[in-house]
C-alpha cells in the first residue's frame, strides 16, 4: 500500500472548507441572536424610561417631587404586583410552551416580555440616578461582550464555575476603569 499524499491533502482541504462554511453559518446565526437581544434590551430601556417619565413629577432641578396618577397606579397600588410578576409569568409561559410555539408566536412573546421587563424595571429609576443605572448597564454590556468574544474565539464552555469567576473578574476590571 502506497502513501497517498494527494488524497490526504484533498480530504484536509475539504475539511477546512466544511469548517469555514459551518463557521460562517454560526457567525450569521449568532449575529441574528445578538441583534434580537440588543433590540430587546433597547425596547426594555425605552419602555422603562417612558414609564418613569410619565409616572413622576419633577421640579426644575430634576428632583422627583411626587407621582402622577399613573405612577401611583403602577408603583403604589395592587397593580404593582402584576407589573412585578408579569415578566415571570411570561418566562413560565415561554419555558413550558416554546416547543409548541411557532416562530412568530415565540418572537411576539419575546417582544411582550421585553416590554413588560421595561415596565417592571422602571421602578429602579425611582431609587437610583439615571447616571448610575446607565453606568451599570454599560459595565454589564461590556462584560457580556468580552465573555462572548472569549467564548467564541477560544471555543470553551463558559458554563463551568471557573468561567463564572472569570466573568466576575472581567466585570470588576471593567467597573474599575
C-alpha positions in Angstrom: 0.0 0.0 0.0 1.4 3.3 -1.1 1.2 6.6 0.7 -1.5 8.8 -0.9 -0.3 12.4 -0.2 -2.8 14.0 -2.6 -5.8 12.1 -1.1 -4.8 13.3 2.4 -4.4 16.9 1.2 -7.7 16.8 -0.6 -9.5 15.5 2.5 -7.8 18.1 4.6 -8.8 20.8 2.2 -12.4 19.6 2.1 -12.5 19.5 6.0 -11.2 23.1 6.1 -13.9 24.2 3.6 -16.6 22.5 5.6 -15.3 24.1 8.8 -15.3 27.5 7.1 -18.9 27.1 5.9 -20.0 25.9 9.4 -18.2 28.9 11.0 -19.9 31.3 8.6 -23.3 29.8 9.3 -22.6 30.0 13.1 -21.5 33.6 12.7 -24.7 34.6 10.8 -26.8 32.8 13.4 -25.1 34.4 16.4 -25.3 37.8 14.7 -29.1 37.4 14.4 -29.4 36.3 18.0 -27.3 39.3 19.2 -29.4 41.7 17.1 -32.6 40.3 18.6 -31.2 40.6 22.1 -29.8 44.1 21.6 -33.2 45.2 20.2 -35.0 43.6 23.1 -32.7 45.4 25.6 -33.3 48.6 23.8 -37.1 48.1 23.9 -36.8 47.4 27.6 -34.8 50.5 28.2 -37.2 52.7 26.2 -40.3 51.4 28.0 -38.6 51.8 31.4 -37.6 55.4 30.7 -41.0 56.3 29.2 -42.9 54.7 32.1 -40.7 56.5 34.6 -41.0 59.9 32.9 -44.8 59.5 32.7 -45.0 58.4 36.4 -43.2 61.1 38.2 -43.5 64.9 38.8 -40.1 66.7 38.9 -39.1 70.2 39.8 -36.8 72.4 37.8 -33.7 70.7 39.1 -35.0 67.3 38.0 -35.6 66.0 41.6 -38.7 63.9 42.0 -41.4 65.7 44.0 -44.3 63.3 43.5 -46.0 60.7 41.4 -48.6 61.1 38.8 -51.8 59.1 38.7 -50.1 56.6 36.5 -47.1 56.5 39.0 -49.5 55.9 41.9 -51.2 53.1 40.0 -48.0 51.3 38.9 -45.9 51.8 42.0 -48.2 52.1 45.0 -51.5 50.2 44.2 -52.1 46.5 44.0 -51.2 46.7 40.3 -47.5 46.8 41.3 -47.7 43.1 41.9 -48.9 42.5 38.4 -46.2 44.7 37.0 -43.6 43.0 39.1 -44.7 39.4 38.4 -45.9 39.6 34.8 -42.4 39.0 33.3 -42.0 35.9 35.5 -45.3 34.7 34.1 -44.1 35.2 30.6 -40.9 33.3 31.4 -43.0 30.3 32.6 -45.3 30.6 29.6 -42.3 30.5 27.2 -40.5 27.7 29.1 -43.4 25.3 29.0 -44.7 26.2 25.6 -41.6 27.0 23.5 -41.6 23.6 21.7 -45.2 24.1 20.6 -44.9 27.7 19.6 -44.5 28.9 16.0 -41.5 31.2 15.4 -43.7 34.2 15.0 -45.5 33.5 18.3 -42.2 33.0 20.1 -40.9 36.3 18.7 -44.1 38.1 19.7 -43.8 36.6 23.2 -40.2 37.8 23.4 -41.2 41.4 22.5 -44.0 41.3 25.1 -41.5 40.0 27.6 -39.1 42.8 26.8 -41.8 45.5 27.1 -43.0 44.0 30.5 -39.5 44.0 31.8 -39.2 47.7 30.9 -42.4 48.4 32.8 -41.2 46.3 35.8 -37.7 47.8 35.8 -38.9 51.4 35.6 -39.1 51.5 39.4 -35.3 51.3 39.6 -35.2 54.8 38.3 -37.1 56.0 41.4 -34.3 54.8 43.7 -31.1 55.2 41.7 -29.9 58.0 39.4 -30.1 57.7 35.7 -26.3 58.0 35.6 -25.7 55.1 37.9 -28.2 52.9 36.1 -26.5 53.8 32.8 -23.1 53.1 34.2 -24.1 49.6 35.4 -25.8 48.9 32.1 -22.6 49.6 30.2 -20.4 47.7 32.6 -22.7 44.7 32.2 -22.8 45.0 28.4 -19.0 45.3 28.2 -18.6 42.2 30.4 -21.1 40.2 28.3 -19.3 41.3 25.1 -15.9 40.4 26.4 -17.1 37.0 27.6 -18.9 36.4 24.2 -15.7 37.2 22.3 -13.7 35.0 24.7 -16.1 32.1 24.3 -16.3 32.5 20.5 -12.6 32.7 19.9 -11.5 30.0 22.4 -14.4 27.7 21.8 -14.5 27.0 25.5 -17.6 26.0 27.6 -18.5 29.0 29.7 -20.9 27.2 32.0 -18.3 25.9 34.4 -17.7 27.6 37.8 -14.3 28.9 36.8 -15.8 30.7 33.9 -18.3 32.4 36.2 -15.4 33.6 38.3 -13.6 34.8 35.2 -16.7 36.7 34.2 -16.8 38.3 37.6 -13.1 39.3 37.4 -13.6 40.8 34.0 -16.7 42.7 35.3 -14.7 44.1 38.2 -11.8 45.2 35.9 -14.3 46.9 33.6 -16.1 48.6 36.5 -12.8 49.9 37.9 -12.0 51.7 34.7 
